[in-house]
Amino acid sequence: MRYTFTSLIFYAIFMLPGCLKDTLETTYTYTMARPVYRTSVEVRSAIGNQTATPIESIGKMYFYGSYIFLNERNKGIHIINNSNPSKPVNETFVAIPGCEDMAVVGNMLYADCYTDLMVIDISNPKSVTLKNYVPDQFPERRYVMGYMVDSGKVIVDWIVKDTTITYKSATGSRWINGGIMFDSMQGFVTFSSNSNSLKAITGKGGSMARFAITHNHLYAVTSNKLLTYGLEKPELPSLKNGTDLPWGIETIYPFKDKLFIGATSGMHIFTIDNPSTPKKAGTFAHANVCDPVIADDDYAYVTLRSGNTCQGFINQMDVVDIANIYNPKLVKSYPLTNPHGLDKDGNFIYVCDGKAGLKVLDATNVLNVTLKKTIPMNDTYDVVCLNKIAYVSAADGLHLLDISNVNNIKELSFIGLEN
């Protein structure tokens, strides 16, 4: 009894926080962002051309006629004159808060403004005007960086403040404050508010797109719906259908009379024989990862990748036989590093393989796809092949590559970022 009582006293003394001799004083630095709001009316009235602004980050891209529409995520769209691909000119900027996706047909640019669909007249790209808008089309976009935005308000900017605190604790202890876990062995945690005259009949987007235009219809995917808009009157898109989809929808890719929809759990194929009423044909299921997709007449090419929001541990390209669209079958898988967007030019597939650069794959024989070459680039994101030019978005900017001779790919020009 005497031994047990003494042991308890000894244990209690050394467990009291005030008696700790060996404490660790740690400084934590993190960034907090507070939203700046404007009313929806103010935002809509301000949509129009601004002086060309430096590009600070690159989002998705869309090509129409001699213009590149380059998204800067949640900020707006840079309109770049690409009449001479060797010297593209950043002509103007259209400020659209919350913009991530876009598509163009005729004289109309369709873009999201968080929850709303904007219809912008670009008949004169140097003097665009808001023609119309359709509210509340993308309700999931009401949630921004942990904030639920009230109807009638739009987040137009963020006030960012660095905060540093000092915390004393026993070595190796952890504590939680404001939803952020700190580890005294790590030193700091950072939270960032950023995780980046027309003649053609229709344009072309990348494999990461969530908007697509074909058969005189605009198709848009949310996380669990396929939205179909008729464009009989381009300035007045009319919602024809809202088709329910499984959760985790990410991308849409149109090819002839089909839509290929990428999701975290698989690839879905829809027929659009009646463009106003897409019909589900088949699904190719895979592990829970991100999966942009492109297709040709015979095969679909799906890149699977792991990552922060993609979960999973698979990084590869799947070739899928779509001869029977109601029963797509895996042909073969090819390992990659961390593949994102992709496109195909002739028999060659161009894959943005994250930090591993741009991979050029020879897919003449889908049973034996081989690596033709690797073009070093920093954090490649998406690629669009058009008229023998590969437009590659990367962490440092937009690269324009001459791919007319795959054995001698050359950089035509480069649009770099401000920062």
C-alpha positions in Angstrom: 0.0 0.0 0.0 2.9 2.4 0.9 4.5 1.7 -2.5 1.3 2.2 -4.5 0.5 5.5 -2.7 4.0 6.9 -3.2 3.8 5.9 -6.9 0.5 7.8 -7.3 2.0 11.0 -5.8 5.0 10.7 -8.0 2.8 10.3 -11.1 0.5 13.2 -10.2 3.4 15.6 -9.6 5.0 15.0 -12.9 1.7 15.1 -14.8 0.8 18.6 -13.6 1.2 21.1 -16.5 2.7 23.7 -14.2 5.4 21.3 -13.1 6.7 20.3 -16.6 10.4 21.1 -16.9 10.7 20.0 -20.5 8.3 22.1 -22.5 8.4 23.0 -26.2 7.8 26.6 -27.4 6.5 26.5 -31.0 5.6 29.3 -33.3 2.8 28.7 -35.8 2.2 30.8 -38.8 -0.9 30.4 -40.9 -3.0 32.4 -43.4 -6.6 33.3 -42.9 -8.9 34.6 -45.6 -12.0 36.7 -45.2 -14.4 37.2 -48.1 -15.3 40.5 -49.7 -18.9 40.6 -50.9 -20.8 42.6 -53.5 -24.4 42.2 -54.5 -25.2 40.2 -57.6 -26.6 43.3 -59.2 -23.3 45.1 -58.8 -21.3 42.2 -60.2 -23.5 41.8 -63.2 -23.4 45.5 -64.0 -19.6 45.4 -63.9 -19.2 42.6 -66.3 -17.4 43.9 -69.4 -14.0 44.5 -70.8 -11.1 45.7 -68.7 -7.6 46.6 -69.8 -5.6 43.5 -70.3 -4.3 42.4 -67.0 -1.3 40.2 -66.1 -2.2 36.5 -65.8 -1.5 35.3 -62.3 -2.8 31.8 -62.5 -4.2 29.5 -65.3 -7.4 27.7 -65.1 -9.3 26.1 -68.0 -9.1 27.1 -71.6 -11.4 27.3 -74.6 -10.6 27.9 -78.3 -12.8 29.7 -80.7 -11.8 31.1 -84.1 -8.6 33.0 -83.6 -9.0 33.6 -79.9 -8.0 31.8 -76.7 -10.3 32.2 -73.8 -8.1 31.6 -70.7 -9.8 31.3 -67.3 -8.2 32.6 -64.2 -10.1 30.7 -61.6 -12.7 32.6 -59.7 -11.6 35.9 -61.2 -12.6 35.9 -64.9 -11.4 35.3 -68.5 -8.5 36.6 -70.4 -9.2 37.0 -74.1 -6.1 36.3 -76.1 -5.7 37.1 -79.8 -4.1 34.0 -81.3 -4.1 35.1 -85.0 -0.3 34.5 -84.9 0.4 31.6 -82.6 4.0 32.6 -82.5 3.0 35.9 -80.9 -0.3 35.6 -79.1 -1.6 38.9 -77.7 -3.4 39.3 -74.4 -6.0 41.8 -75.5 -8.5 42.2 -72.7 -9.9 40.7 -69.5 -13.5 40.0 -68.5 -14.0 40.1 -64.7 -16.4 37.3 -63.7 -16.1 36.4 -60.0 -16.5 32.7 -59.3 -15.8 31.8 -63.0 -14.3 28.3 -63.6 -15.8 27.1 -66.8 -16.8 28.6 -70.2 -17.9 27.7 -73.7 -18.5 29.7 -76.9 -20.8 29.5 -79.9 -21.7 32.2 -82.4 -21.2 35.5 -80.7 -22.1 34.2 -77.2 -19.7 33.3 -74.4 -21.3 31.2 -71.6 -19.6 31.3 -68.2 -20.4 30.4 -64.7 -20.4 33.1 -62.0 -20.6 30.9 -58.9 -24.2 29.7 -59.0 -25.3 31.7 -62.1 -24.9 31.1 -65.8 -23.8 34.3 -67.6 -24.4 34.9 -71.3 -21.9 37.4 -72.7 -21.9 39.0 -76.2 -18.5 38.8 -77.7 -19.3 39.9 -81.2 -16.6 42.5 -80.6 -14.1 40.7 -78.3 -12.7 44.1 -77.3 -16.0 45.4 -76.2 -18.1 42.6 -74.6 -21.4 43.0 -72.9 -23.5 41.0 -70.6 -26.5 39.9 -72.7 -28.4 37.7 -70.2 -28.0 35.5 -67.1 -29.7 32.4 -65.7 -29.7 32.4 -61.9 -29.2 29.5 -59.5 -28.1 26.9 -62.0 -25.2 25.5 -59.9 -26.4 25.5 -56.3 -23.3 23.6 -55.0 -21.2 26.7 -55.9 -22.9 28.6 -53.1 -20.3 27.0 -50.8 -17.0 28.8 -51.2 -13.9 28.0 -49.0 -16.1 27.0 -46.1 -18.5 30.0 -46.5 -22.1 29.7 -47.6 -22.9 32.7 -49.6 -26.3 34.3 -49.2 -28.5 34.6 -52.2 -28.0 38.0 -53.9 -24.4 38.2 -52.8 -21.1 37.3 -54.6 -17.6 36.9 -53.2 -15.4 39.1 -55.4 -12.2 39.0 -53.4 -10.5 37.9 -50.2 -8.7 39.8 -47.5 -5.8 37.6 -46.6 -4.0 38.0 -43.2 -1.0 36.2 -41.9 -1.2 35.2 -38.2 1.6 34.0 -36.0 1.1 32.6 -32.5 3.4 31.0 -30.0 2.3 27.9 -28.1 4.0 26.1 -25.2 3.4 22.4 -24.9 5.1 19.1 -24.0 7.2 17.8 -26.8 5.1 16.0 -29.5 1.7 17.2 -28.2 -1.1 18.3 -30.5 -3.9 20.8 -30.2 -6.7 22.0 -32.3 -7.9 25.5 -32.7 -10.5 26.9 -35.2 -10.6 23.7 -37.1 -6.9 23.6 -37.9 -4.7 20.9 -36.2 -1.3 21.9 -35.2 1.5 19.5 -34.4 4.3 20.9 -32.2 6.8 18.8 -34.1 6.0 20.5 -37.4 6.4 24.2 -36.7 3.7 25.8 -38.9 0.6 25.1 -40.9 -0.4 27.3 -43.9 -4.0 27.7 -45.2 -4.3 29.3 -48.6 -7.4 30.8 -50.3 -6.2 29.5 -53.6 -5.6 25.8 -53.7 -5.4 29.4 -60.8 -13.9 39.0 -85.5 -14.9 35.2 -84.8 -15.7 32.8 -87.6 -15.8 29.3 -86.2 -19.1 27.6 -85.7 -18.2 25.9 -82.5 -15.1 26.0 -80.3 -13.1 23.4 -78.4 -12.4 23.0 -74.7 -10.0 20.8 -72.8 -10.5 17.5 -71.2 -10.9 19.1 -67.7 -14.0 21.1 -68.9 -17.4 21.0 -67.2 -19.1 22.9 -70.1 -19.4 21.6 -73.7 -21.3 22.8 -76.8 -22.4 20.5 -79.5 -25.6 19.9 -81.6 -26.7 23.5 -80.9 -26.9 22.7 -77.2 -24.9 23.7 -74.1 -24.2 20.8 -71.7 -22.9 21.5 -68.2 -22.1 19.0 -65.4 -22.4 19.7 -61.7 -21.2 17.2 -59.1 -24.4 15.1 -59.7 -26.3 16.4 -62.7 -26.1 16.8 -66.4 -27.8 20.1 -67.4 -28.9 20.5 -71.0 -29.7 23.9 -72.5 -31.2 24.6 -75.9 -29.5 27.3 -77.9 -32.2 28.0 -80.5 -31.8 31.6 -79.3 -28.1 31.8 -78.2 -28.7 34.8 -76.0 -31.6 33.0 -74.2 -30.4 29.5 -73.2 -33.3 27.4 -72.1 -33.0 24.5 -69.7 -34.3 21.4 -71.4 -33.2 18.7 -69.0 -31.6 18.1 -65.7 -30.4 14.5 -65.7 -29.5 12.9 -62.4 -26.0 11.4 -62.2 -24.0 9.6 -59.5 -22.0 11.9 -57.2 -18.5 12.8 -58.0 -19.0 14.1 -61.6 -15.9 16.0 -62.8 -15.7 16.5 -66.6 -17.6 16.3 -69.9 -16.2 15.6 -73.4 -18.4 15.7 -76.5 -17.6 13.5 -79.5 -19.9 13.3 -82.5 -23.3 12.0 -81.1 -22.0 11.1 -77.7 -21.1 12.7 -74.4 -18.3 11.2 -72.3 -18.6 12.2 -68.6 -15.8 11.6 -66.2 -16.5 10.9 -62.5 -14.5 9.8 -59.5 -16.0 6.3 -59.8 -16.1 5.8 -63.5 -16.8 7.1 -67.1 -20.4 7.5 -68.2 -21.4 7.5 -71.9 -24.6 9.3 -73.0 -26.0 9.4 -76.5 -27.5 12.6 -77.9 -29.4 11.4 -80.9 -32.0 13.7 -79.5 -29.8 16.5 -78.2 -32.4 17.9 -75.8 -32.7 14.5 -74.0 -29.4 12.7 -73.4 -29.8 9.0 -72.8 -27.5 6.9 -70.6 -25.8 4.2 -72.6 -23.0 2.5 -70.6 -20.6 3.0 -67.7 -17.0 2.0 -67.3 -16.3 1.7 -63.5 -12.9 2.2 -61.9 -11.4 2.9 -58.5 -12.2 6.1 -56.7 -9.9 8.6 -58.4 -10.0 11.6 -60.7 -10.6 10.8 -64.4 -10.6 13.2 -67.3 -11.6 11.5 -70.5 -11.3 11.9 -74.3 -12.6 9.6 -77.1 -12.4 8.8 -80.7 -14.5 6.5 -82.9 -13.3 3.3 -81.3 -11.7 4.0 -77.9 -12.0 6.2 -74.9 -8.8 7.2 -73.1 -9.2 7.9 -69.3 -6.5 9.2 -67.1 -6.8 8.1 -63.4 -4.9 10.0 -60.7 -4.5 10.2 -57.0 -4.3 13.5 -55.1 -5.8 15.7 -52.4 -9.4 15.6 -53.6 -9.1 12.4 -55.7 -8.2 9.9 -53.0 -7.0 6.6 -54.2 -3.5 5.6 -55.2 -3.8 4.8 -58.9 -2.0 6.9 -61.6 -2.4 5.5 -65.0 -4.2 5.8 -68.4 -6.9 3.3 -69.2 -7.8 2.5 -72.8 -11.4 1.5 -73.1 -13.1 -0.2 -76.0 -16.3 1.6 -76.8 -17.4 -0.3 -79.9 -20.4 -1.3 -77.8 -21.2 1.8 -75.9 -23.6 -0.1 -73.7 -20.8 -2.4 -72.5 -17.5 -0.5 -72.6 -14.5 -2.8 -71.8 -11.0 -2.1 -70.6 -8.4 -2.9 -73.2 -5.2 -2.1 -71.2 -3.8 0.2 -68.5 -0.6 2.1 -68.8 1.2 3.5 -65.6 1.9 7.2 -65.3 3.1 9.6 -62.6 0.1 11.8 -61.8 -1.9 12.3 -65.1 -4.3 15.2 -65.5 -5.7 16.5 -68.9 -5.1 14.8 -72.2 -5.8 15.1 -75.9 -5.2 13.2 -79.1 -3.7 14.3 -82.4 -3.6 11.5 -85.0 -2.1 8.4 -83.4 -0.4 10.4 -80.6 -1.9 11.1 -77.2 -0.6 14.1 -75.3 -0.9 13.6 -71.5 -0.3 16.3 -68.8 1.5 14.1 -66.3 1.7 16.6 -63.5 5.3 17.3 -62.3 6.5 14.7 -64.7 5.8 17.0 -67.6 4.0 16.5 -70.9 4.1 12.8 -72.1 3.7 12.0 -75.8 2.4 8.5 -76.3 2.2 6.6 -79.5 -1.2 4.9 -79.5 -1.0 3.4 -83.0 -1.5 0.0 -81.4 -3.7 0.4 -78.3 -2.4 -2.9 -77.0 1.1 -1.6 -77.0 1.0 2.2 -76.3 4.6 3.4 -76.0 6.2 6.6 -74.7 7.4 8.6 -77.7 9.0 11.4 -75.6 8.7 13.5 -72.5 8.7 17.3 -72.6 9.8 18.7 -69.2 7.4 21.2 -67.8 6.4 22.3 -64.3 3.0 20.9 -63.1 1.2 20.4 -66.4 -2.6 20.6 -66.0 -4.4 20.4 -69.4 -3.7 20.2 -73.1 -5.7 20.9 -76.2 -4.4 19.9 -79.7 -5.7 22.1 -82.5 -4.4 22.6 -86.0 -1.1 20.9 -85.2 -0.5 23.0 -82.1 -0.6 21.7 -78.6 -1.7 24.2 -76.0 -0.4 23.1 -72.6 -1.3 24.8 -69.4 1.3 24.4 -66.6 2.2 26.0 -63.3 4.4 28.7 -65.1 2.0 29.6 -67.9 0.6 28.5 -71.3 2.9 26.8 -73.7 2.2 26.7 -77.5 4.0 23.7 -79.1 4.3 23.0 -82.8 3.5 19.3 -83.1 3.4 19.1 -86.9 6.5 16.9 -86.7 6.2 14.7 -83.6 9.9 13.9 -83.9 10.8 17.5 -83.6 8.3 19.3 -81.3 9.2 23.0 -80.9 7.8 25.7 -78.7 6.2 28.4 -80.8 5.5 30.8 -77.9 4.8 31.0 -74.2 2.4 33.1 -72.2 4.0 33.4 -68.7 2.4 34.3 -65.4 3.0 37.5 -63.5 4.0 35.7 -60.4 
